[in-house]
Amino acid sequence: MSFCCAVITLAVDRNRNKILDFAVTETRDLQAYRRLVLKIKKKFTINILCTDGNFAYKNIKIFNKHVISKSETCLVESKKFNNTKVISPIS
């Protein structure tokens, strides 16, 4: 039996406390972030992006201002599934 690990990343509108979109990937790398960015760019204009210090967020510019601070990401982290690692067996 082998296992698969999934990372769920959320994009949240902090003014409305709503999930805008999400991505399910195996890692938190640049490719994972790029997929989420492409979906969001089609629907929204991002003025302020608040993130933790993950390197991927600095590589694709979709925002006017970027705030890197753990204290600014608590809304996203309070959502149930953000960055939850789901481990399920694969037959």
BALOBA-1460 file (C-alpha; in Angstrom, 3 decimals):
// residues 91
<rec num="1" residu="m" x="0.000" y="0.000" z="0.000"/>
<rec num="2" residu="s" x="1.296" y="3.475" z="-0.869"/>
<rec num="3" residu="f" x="0.074" y="6.846" z="0.344"/>
<rec num="4" residu="c" x="-0.670" y="10.163" z="-1.335"/>
<rec num="5" residu="c" x="-0.282" y="13.514" z="0.369"/>
<rec num="6" residu="a" x="-2.360" y="16.513" z="-0.753"/>
<rec num="7" residu="v" x="-1.917" y="20.161" z="0.176"/>
<rec num="8" residu="i" x="-5.020" y="22.347" z="-0.033"/>
<rec num="9" residu="t" x="-4.244" y="26.030" z="-0.548"/>
<rec num="10" residu="l" x="-6.969" y="28.661" z="-0.230"/>
<rec num="11" residu="a" x="-7.391" y="32.156" z="-1.618"/>
<rec num="12" residu="v" x="-9.553" y="34.176" z="0.777"/>
<rec num="13" residu="d" x="-11.113" y="37.627" z="0.484"/>
<rec num="14" residu="r" x="-10.398" y="38.997" z="3.931"/>
<rec num="15" residu="n" x="-12.931" y="41.831" z="3.621"/>
<rec num="16" residu="r" x="-15.817" y="39.452" z="2.994"/>
<rec num="17" residu="n" x="-14.362" y="36.420" z="4.812"/>
<rec num="18" residu="k" x="-15.084" y="34.297" z="1.739"/>
<rec num="19" residu="i" x="-13.038" y="31.612" z="0.009"/>
<rec num="20" residu="l" x="-12.389" y="32.813" z="-3.552"/>
<rec num="21" residu="d" x="-10.765" y="29.668" z="-4.885"/>
<rec num="22" residu="f" x="-8.502" y="26.796" z="-3.925"/>
<rec num="23" residu="a" x="-5.892" y="24.427" z="-5.308"/>
<rec num="24" residu="v" x="-5.186" y="20.825" z="-4.354"/>
<rec num="25" residu="t" x="-1.593" y="19.830" z="-5.030"/>
<rec num="26" residu="e" x="1.094" y="17.499" z="-3.741"/>
<rec num="27" residu="t" x="3.485" y="20.316" z="-2.750"/>
<rec num="28" residu="r" x="3.589" y="24.057" z="-2.001"/>
<rec num="29" residu="d" x="5.943" y="24.810" z="-4.882"/>
<rec num="30" residu="l" x="5.815" y="27.411" z="-7.660"/>
<rec num="31" residu="q" x="3.746" y="25.218" z="-9.997"/>
<rec num="32" residu="a" x="1.094" y="24.717" z="-7.338"/>
<rec num="33" residu="y" x="0.848" y="28.456" z="-6.707"/>
<rec num="34" residu="r" x="0.822" y="29.226" z="-10.443"/>
<rec num="35" residu="r" x="-2.306" y="27.096" z="-10.978"/>
<rec num="36" residu="l" x="-4.172" y="28.971" z="-8.265"/>
<rec num="37" residu="v" x="-2.981" y="32.361" z="-9.547"/>
<rec num="38" residu="l" x="-4.170" y="31.678" z="-13.079"/>
<rec num="39" residu="k" x="-7.649" y="30.812" z="-11.830"/>
<rec num="40" residu="i" x="-7.852" y="33.879" z="-9.584"/>
<rec num="41" residu="k" x="-6.493" y="36.323" z="-12.184"/>
<rec num="42" residu="k" x="-9.398" y="35.553" z="-14.493"/>
<rec num="43" residu="k" x="-11.980" y="36.521" z="-11.872"/>
<rec num="44" residu="f" x="-10.477" y="39.112" z="-9.525"/>
<rec num="45" residu="t" x="-8.125" y="42.065" z="-9.179"/>
<rec num="46" residu="i" x="-5.767" y="41.535" z="-6.247"/>
<rec num="47" residu="n" x="-4.701" y="44.756" z="-4.539"/>
<rec num="48" residu="i" x="-3.055" y="43.336" z="-1.410"/>
<rec num="49" residu="l" x="-1.656" y="39.830" z="-1.093"/>
<rec num="50" residu="c" x="-0.927" y="38.624" z="2.442"/>
<rec num="51" residu="t" x="1.172" y="35.471" z="2.667"/>
<rec num="52" residu="d" x="3.546" y="33.528" z="4.811"/>
<rec num="53" residu="g" x="7.159" y="33.466" z="3.646"/>
<rec num="54" residu="n" x="6.837" y="30.760" z="0.977"/>
<rec num="55" residu="f" x="9.205" y="31.576" z="-1.900"/>
<rec num="56" residu="a" x="6.583" y="30.836" z="-4.578"/>
<rec num="57" residu="y" x="4.495" y="33.906" z="-3.715"/>
<rec num="58" residu="k" x="7.299" y="36.280" z="-4.717"/>
<rec num="59" residu="n" x="7.716" y="34.799" z="-8.194"/>
<rec num="60" residu="i" x="4.365" y="35.646" z="-9.793"/>
<rec num="61" residu="k" x="3.127" y="39.216" z="-9.396"/>
<rec num="62" residu="i" x="-0.683" y="39.549" z="-9.346"/>
<rec num="63" residu="f" x="-0.941" y="42.228" z="-6.682"/>
<rec num="64" residu="n" x="-0.166" y="45.867" z="-5.970"/>
<rec num="65" residu="k" x="1.110" y="45.297" z="-2.442"/>
<rec num="66" residu="h" x="2.570" y="42.148" z="-0.870"/>
<rec num="67" residu="v" x="2.534" y="41.727" z="2.916"/>
<rec num="68" residu="i" x="4.625" y="38.842" z="4.239"/>
<rec num="69" residu="s" x="3.569" y="38.216" z="7.804"/>
<rec num="70" residu="k" x="2.205" y="35.282" z="9.731"/>
<rec num="71" residu="s" x="-0.068" y="37.669" z="11.647"/>
<rec num="72" residu="e" x="-1.755" y="38.701" z="8.382"/>
<rec num="73" residu="t" x="-2.529" y="35.130" z="7.308"/>
<rec num="74" residu="c" x="-4.559" y="34.073" z="10.359"/>
<rec num="75" residu="l" x="-7.884" y="34.414" z="8.487"/>
<rec num="76" residu="v" x="-6.805" y="31.886" z="5.880"/>
<rec num="77" residu="e" x="-5.362" y="29.592" z="8.517"/>
<rec num="78" residu="s" x="-8.628" y="29.695" z="10.445"/>
<rec num="79" residu="k" x="-10.426" y="28.116" z="7.505"/>
<rec num="80" residu="k" x="-10.896" y="24.399" z="8.060"/>
<rec num="81" residu="f" x="-9.010" y="22.878" z="5.146"/>
<rec num="82" residu="n" x="-6.148" y="25.298" z="4.540"/>
<rec num="83" residu="n" x="-2.832" y="23.466" z="4.223"/>
<rec num="84" residu="t" x="-4.341" y="20.310" z="5.680"/>
<rec num="85" residu="k" x="-2.381" y="17.289" z="4.655"/>
<rec num="86" residu="v" x="-4.755" y="14.539" z="3.623"/>
<rec num="87" residu="i" x="-3.220" y="11.098" z="3.562"/>
<rec num="88" residu="s" x="-5.158" y="8.370" z="1.836"/>
<rec num="89" residu="p" x="-4.109" y="4.913" z="0.707"/>
<rec num="90" residu="i" x="-3.756" y="4.210" z="-3.009"/>
<rec num="91" residu="s" x="-4.483" y="0.704" z="-4.185"/>
